[in-house]
Amino acid sequence: MVEEEGYFFGFDCSTQSLKATATNRGGRIEYEYGVVFDVDLPQFGTVGGVSPSPDNCIWTCPTMVWVAALDLLLGRMKEANFPFHLVRCISGSGQQHGSVYWKNGAEKNILQSLDPNQGLFDQFTSKSAFSVQDSPIWMDSS
């Protein structure tokens, strides 16, 4: 690949996983990475990417699962020597009906003081970035 071309990079966060794809200028996929929440992040106890609901009405996902998935995915990319310096454009799509609620003041108390040498998960957890720990998702009917 000619270095001047670079890559177009996209994230897709669905109910069950976080995927990343890098294409060349011609649209050919050059790199693919993924994190499956149930498999790669079992500590969150999700089933099909969601927290089990005993009444089939309240459906959520732990907010931090998405942050942990992003950290894990970027870590895998770094370990695989993904050429971040060649990324020319980034796009993303999120789970169309998942809600994340920032804690009041998080943009000043957390986002402005992020340390690039630490993962987002540890920084967001230690400073309680989100006001809701279990985010309602598209399946919720409560």
Backbone as a ProteinNet text record, in pm:
[ID]
protein_1_A
[PRIMARY]
MVEEEGYFFGFDCSTQSLKATATNRGGRIEYEYGVVFDVDLPQFGTVGGVSPSPDNCIWTCPTMVWVAALDLLLGRMKEANFPFHLVRCISGSGQQHGSVYWKNGAEKNILQSLDPNQGLFDQFTSKSAFSVQDSPIWMDSS
[TERTIARY]
84.8	0	88	50.2	121.8	86.8	188.9	165.7	79.2	87.6	9.2	-140.4	-178.6	-320.9	-388.4	-332.5	-391.2	-512.9	-576.6	-690.9	-811.1	-928.1	-1053.7	-1102.6	-1128.6	-1149.9	-1290.7	-1359.7	-1494.6	-1517	-1589.2	-1633.2	-1781.4	-1824.8	-1966.6	-1994.3	-2073.6	-2110.3	-2253.9	-2271.5	-2404.8	-2445	-2553.9	-2600.2	-2500.8	-2442.3	-2357.6	-2207.2	-2163.7	-2020.3	-1979.3	-1849.2	-1787.5	-1693.1	-1710.5	-1626.1	-1555.8	-1439.1	-1365.2	-1313.6	-1322.7	-1277.7	-1198.6	-1087.4	-1009.4	-1005	-1043	-1040.1	-937.4	-894	-806.6	-892.8	-829.5	-902.5	-1000.2	-969.5	-1056.8	-1172.4	-1176.8	-1285.2	-1258.5	-1140.5	-1107	-1073.2	-1129.9	-1102.3	-958.9	-883.4	-743.6	-726.1	-808.1	-797.8	-938.2	-956.2	-1081	-1048.1	-1119.6	-1102.6	-1240.2	-1252.1	-1381.5	-1371.2	-1471.4	-1487.5	-1632.5	-1651.5	-1784.6	-1805.5	-1903.9	-1921.1	-1930.8	-2016.2	-2035.4	-1907.3	-1832.3	-1712.5	-1589.4	-1565.7	-1443.1	-1451.1	-1572.2	-1590	-1689.8	-1659.5	-1755.1	-1781.7	-1693.4	-1710.4	-1836.8	-1893.7	-2014.4	-2142.7	-2131.6	-2246.2	-2355.4	-2320.9	-2422.8	-2457	-2577.5	-2623.9	-2676.2	-2611	-2648	-2619.1	-2526	-2487.7	-2574.7	-2670.4	-2758.6	-2761.5	-2802.1	-2820.3	-2952.8	-2951.7	-3076	-3183.7	-3307.1	-3421.4	-3517.6	-3540.7	-3632.6	-3777.7	-3814.4	-3953.9	-3975.5	-3869.7	-3875.5	-3927.1	-3913	-3954.3	-3835.8	-3753.6	-3639.3	-3516.5	-3462.6	-3345.9	-3238.3	-3123.1	-3013	-2882.3	-2781.2	-2643.7	-2557.8	-2463.9	-2376.1	-2305	-2316.5	-2257.2	-2108.5	-2040.3	-1895.6	-1854	-1948.6	-1912.7	-1864.7	-1927.5	-1888.3	-1751.5	-1721.2	-1589.8	-1483	-1511.9	-1417.3	-1392.1	-1496.9	-1481.8	-1392.5	-1409.6	-1325.3	-1179.3	-1154.7	-1017.4	-957.8	-1034.7	-985.2	-957.4	-1048.1	-1031.1	-906.9	-892.1	-774.9	-646.1	-652	-535.4	-495.3	-593.2	-565.3	-503.7	-555.8	-501.6	-356.4	-328.1	-191.6	-98.2	-143.2	-62.6	-35.2	-129.5	-115.5	-41.2	10.3	83.2	-0.4	-126.8	-209.8	-148.1	-140.6	-76.3	-170.2	-188.9	-277.2	-238.6	-109.9	-63	-109.8	-160.2	-208.1	-360	-426.5	-571.4	-598.9	-680.8	-713.1	-852.5	-938.9	-1077.4	-1132.7	-1213.8	-1276.2	-1426.9	-1501.2	-1646.7	-1692.7	-1812.9	-1864.8	-2015.2	-2065.1	-2208.8	-2230	-2328.8	-2356.5	-2486.8	-2502.7	-2627.2	-2739.7	-2827.7	-2924.1	-3016	-3032.7	-3124.5	-3063.7	-2937.3	-2873.7	-2848	-2877.3	-2863.6	-2751.7	-2663.6	-2555.3	-2571.9	-2566.6	-2588.5	-2462.3	-2399.9	-2282.8	-2324.3	-2238.6	-2261.1	-2240.2	-2319.6	-2306.8	-2163.9	-2100.2	-1963.6	-1855.5	-1893.2	-1793.9	-1701	-1754.8	-1670.5	-1554.5	-1575.3	-1467	-1382.6	-1448.7	-1377.3	-1305.7	-1351.2	-1292.8	-1233.1	-1313.9	-1267.3	-1148.6	-1146.9	-1036.3	-908.5	-918.8	-799.6	-761.2	-805.6	-770.9	-620.7	-569.5	-427.9	-414.2	-345.8	-333.8	-254.4	-188.7	-112.1	-195.1	-320.3	-410	-531.7	-593.2	-714.5	-833.1	-931.8	-1052.7	-1130.3	-1134.4	-1211.9	-1169.7	-1040.9	-992.6	-1020	-1002.3	-1023	-1171	-1257.6	-1400.6	-1456.3	-1408.1	-1456	-1414.6	-1288.7	-1238.2	-1301.7	-1352.9	-1410.5	-1561.3	-1623	-1768.2	-1818.4	-1782.8	-1816.2	-1964.4	-2035.2	-2173.7	-2271.7	-2385.9	-2486	-2572.5	-2579.5	-2654.9	-2557.3	-2551.3	-2455	-2506	-2636.9	-2697.7	-2783.9	-2734.9	-2800.3	-2917.3	-3033.3	-3144.1	-3108.7	-3153.1	-3124.7	-3254.9	-3244.6	-3359.7	-3467.2	-3433.9	-3530.6	-3615.5	-3576.5	-3642.9	-3785.7	-3877.4	-4016.4	-4068.7	-3977.3	-4019.9	-4079.7
-119.2	0	123.6	222.8	348.9	428.3	471.6	536.2	661	736.9	858.9	831.9	713	681.3	675.9	604.1	591.2	499.8	498	411.3	491.6	437.5	490.8	392.6	442.1	356.5	375.3	264.6	273	180.4	232	153.6	124	7.4	-24.5	-92.4	-27.1	-83.7	-132.1	-263.6	-322.2	-374	-444.6	-500.1	-601.3	-682.8	-792.6	-767.4	-665.6	-653.8	-513.2	-494.7	-373.9	-420.8	-367	-405.6	-283.2	-306.5	-199.2	-252.7	-168.3	-205.1	-89.7	-121.2	-20.6	-60.8	33.5	9.1	100.3	58.8	146.3	242.2	328.4	428.6	364	247.4	177	103.7	105.8	41	-102.9	-153.4	-291	-297.1	-392.9	-409.4	-457.7	-383.4	-417.7	-475.7	-429.1	-474.2	-487.4	-588.8	-606.9	-652.3	-596.3	-632.1	-638.3	-713.9	-720.2	-764.3	-725.3	-766.6	-811.3	-935.2	-988.6	-980.2	-903.1	-873	-998.1	-1093.9	-1213.4	-1296.2	-1304.1	-1389.1	-1317.7	-1196.1	-1125	-1047	-1019.8	-942.7	-1014.6	-1139.7	-1217.8	-1159.5	-1075.1	-1017	-931.7	-890	-808	-892.2	-1022.2	-1112	-1089.3	-1035.6	-1013.8	-1144.6	-1149.5	-1261.8	-1199.6	-1229.6	-1164.3	-1014.9	-976.1	-835.8	-753.6	-816.4	-742.9	-810.2	-732.8	-788.7	-862.6	-986.6	-1063.9	-991.4	-1001.9	-938.3	-1044.8	-1051.2	-1154	-1131.8	-1007.4	-979.9	-954.1	-961.5	-936.2	-797	-702.5	-564.4	-468.8	-487.5	-398.1	-462.9	-397.8	-449.2	-341.8	-377.2	-281.8	-348.6	-266.7	-314.1	-230.9	-293.6	-212.6	-108	16.4	125.1	101.7	53.4	35.5	-77.9	-163.8	-269	-206.7	-96.5	-31.7	33.3	88.5	149.6	40.2	-67.9	-180.1	-240.4	-249.8	-305.3	-216.6	-85.9	5.8	-6.4	-11.4	-30.5	-160.6	-269.5	-399.6	-399.7	-343.9	-339.6	-258	-140.1	-57.5	-124.5	-195.3	-270.1	-380.4	-450.5	-556.1	-497.6	-383.8	-318.2	-276.7	-223.3	-181.9	-302.5	-413.1	-535.9	-591.6	-572.1	-621.2	-520.9	-414.6	-309.6	-242.6	-219.6	-146.8	-9.4	36.3	164.1	284	317.7	429	558.2	577	700.6	715	607.1	613	631.4	645.3	666	809.1	823.3	954.3	1001.7	907.7	942.3	837.2	881.7	790.6	813.8	704.3	714.9	612.3	628.8	534.5	527.6	412.5	397.2	326.4	372.8	313.2	238	156.7	85.1	187.4	170	275.2	311.2	224.1	255.3	228.8	256.4	244.4	384.3	406.7	540.3	543.5	641.4	662.2	802.2	812.8	941	984.3	1091.6	1147.9	1209.4	1195.7	1262.4	1411.8	1492.2	1636.6	1678	1753	1799.4	1705	1590.9	1492.8	1549	1637.4	1693.2	1773.9	1837.5	1915.8	1831.1	1748.1	1670.1	1547.6	1496.4	1372.6	1390.9	1433.4	1438.7	1532.2	1643.7	1739.3	1694.9	1591.5	1548.3	1403.3	1350.4	1212.2	1196.5	1084.6	1051.6	952.3	988.9	898.6	771.6	766.4	647.5	548	581.4	492.2	460.9	347.5	311.8	394.9	404.4	479.1	412.2	279.4	207.4	249.1	243	278.5	424.4	511.5	654.1	687.2	623.9	651	587.8	468.5	400.8	476.4	514.6	579.7	715.8	777.5	911.4	912.6	795.3	786	878.3	845.7	929.4	930.9	824	811.5	818.8	881.2	893.2	767.8	689.2	564.3	451.5	353.1	244.1	132.7	119.4	20.3	95	101.5	180.8	107.2	173.8	111.9	95.2	-15.2	-42.6	-55.6	-80	-81.9	-182.4	-286.2	-389.5	-349	-241.9	-202.4	-156	-201.7	-156.1	-114.7	-78.5	-39	100.1
0	0	0	-76.3	-81.2	44.3	118.5	247.3	237.3	128.8	114.8	109.5	65.9	55.5	190.9	281.9	414.2	416.9	534.2	557.9	603.3	572.3	620.8	726.1	844.3	960.3	1014.7	1041.6	1094.6	1212.3	1312	1427.6	1412.2	1457.2	1462.7	1596.4	1679.1	1809	1799.6	1805.8	1797	1935	1940.8	2067.9	2123.5	2037.6	2082.7	2076.2	1999.8	1975.8	1933.7	1932.6	1876.4	1767.2	1647.9	1534.8	1480.2	1421.9	1355.5	1223	1121.6	987.9	929.4	865.2	793.8	646.9	562.3	418.6	352.6	234.8	157.5	75.8	0	-78.9	-176.7	-224.4	-318.6	-251	-118.8	-46.3	-7.3	-38.1	-0.2	148.2	218	361.1	378.3	455.9	484.1	624.9	720	858.8	917.1	1002	1074.9	1216.7	1312	1453	1515.6	1623	1688.9	1833.5	1909.8	2048.6	2063.5	2105.2	2131.3	2282.6	2323	2465.1	2551.8	2516.1	2598.7	2611.5	2503.2	2498.7	2555.6	2509.5	2544.9	2675.7	2722	2846	2938.1	2975	3054.2	3193.7	3242.4	3375.7	3386.8	3273.3	3276.2	3278.5	3251.7	3261.3	3159.1	3042.1	2940.1	2868.2	2816.5	2735.6	2606.2	2496	2371.2	2374.6	2461.2	2472.7	2566.5	2632.7	2723.9	2860.4	2959.9	3094.1	3096.3	3145.1	3149.4	3229.9	3182	3247.1	3297.4	3428.9	3480.3	3437.2	3406.5	3370.9	3221.5	3143.1	2998.9	2963.3	3054.1	3028	3034.9	3136	3155.7	3092.8	2988.7	2917.9	2917.3	2971.3	2980.6	2939.7	2933	2914.2	3008.3	3078.5	3163	3077	3113.4	3035.1	3011.9	3111.8	3101.6	3008.5	2965.6	2870.8	2740.4	2699.9	2574.8	2586.7	2701.9	2724.7	2730.7	2802.3	2810.5	2672.6	2591.8	2456.6	2370.7	2381.9	2304.7	2347.7	2478	2526.8	2474.9	2483.6	2439	2289.4	2211.6	2066.6	2028.5	2086	2055.2	2102.1	2214.4	2261.6	2166.2	2113.7	2015.3	1889	1847.7	1728.6	1751	1867.9	1900.9	1902.4	1964.7	1969.4	1829.8	1739	1601.2	1512.5	1572.9	1500.8	1391.6	1422	1327.9	1303.4	1177.9	1146.7	1172	1299	1335.5	1263.1	1241.3	1177.9	1032.5	973.8	835.4	824.5	939.1	935.4	891.2	788.4	732.1	770.5	806.1	836.6	933.2	1029	1125.1	1122.4	1118.7	1129.9	1232.7	1278.6	1375.9	1371.9	1407.5	1424.3	1556.3	1629	1759.3	1756.8	1857.3	1874.3	1866.7	1773.3	1743.4	1858.7	1955.8	2064.5	2201.5	2219.7	2350.2	2403.8	2529.8	2587.5	2690.9	2676.8	2771.7	2828.5	2959.2	3025.7	3099.1	3048.8	3115.2	3248.3	3345.1	3472.6	3452.2	3517.8	3508.6	3543.9	3456.6	3479.4	3428.8	3372.2	3326.6	3220.8	3136.1	3029.2	3086.7	3198.8	3260.7	3354.1	3433.3	3534.3	3479.3	3368	3315.8	3177	3081.9	2943.3	2924.6	2994	2978	3048.8	3131.4	3204.4	3175	3061.2	3026.7	3005.4	3050.4	3035.8	2920.4	2811.8	2696.7	2727.1	2840.6	2878.2	2958.1	2984.4	3057.8	2972.4	2998.6	2926.8	2972.9	2886.9	2921.5	3034.1	3034.9	3135.7	3276.3	3305.1	3438.8	3471.6	3375.9	3400.8	3420.5	3342.5	3357.4	3484	3519.6	3639.5	3764.9	3770.9	3891.6	3916	3812.6	3826.8	3805.3	3795.9	3778	3667.3	3544.9	3429.5	3395.2	3427.7	3382.6	3498.9	3474.6	3579.9	3591.4	3484.8	3485.4	3455.7	3544.7	3528.4	3436.4	3425.3	3337.3	3236.7	3114.2	3010	2947.2	2936.5	2864.8	2716.8	2659.2	2518.4	2440.2	2314.5	2223.6	2262.9	2336	2374.6	2494.6	2563.7	2688.1	2664.2	2748	2739.4	2876.3	2964.4	3100.6	3103.4
[MASK]
++++++++++++++++++++++++++++++++++++++++++++++++++++++++++++++++++++++++++++++++++++++++++++++++++++++++++++++++++++++++++++++++++++++++++++++

